[in-house]
């Protein structure tokens, strides 16, 4: 998937500062784009999903990783 220039910029900023970045929280509402972005994050940088529609698969993950849950849907 191709990202908008803002997404590429976000990834570049994170990569350039990965020693200072613990995680990113994002709500792309496109599970495939989130997985691609998550895989492009530097090692050790966590992805927190805000995707209320695709969260089961995103937090379950796959052999290459998973997104952490940070969703309003879990707010009691």
Secondary structure, 3 states (H helix, E strand, C coil): CCCCHHHHHHHHHHHHCCCCCCEEEECCCCHHHHHHHHHHCCCCCEEEECCCCCHHHHHHCECCECCEECCHHHCC
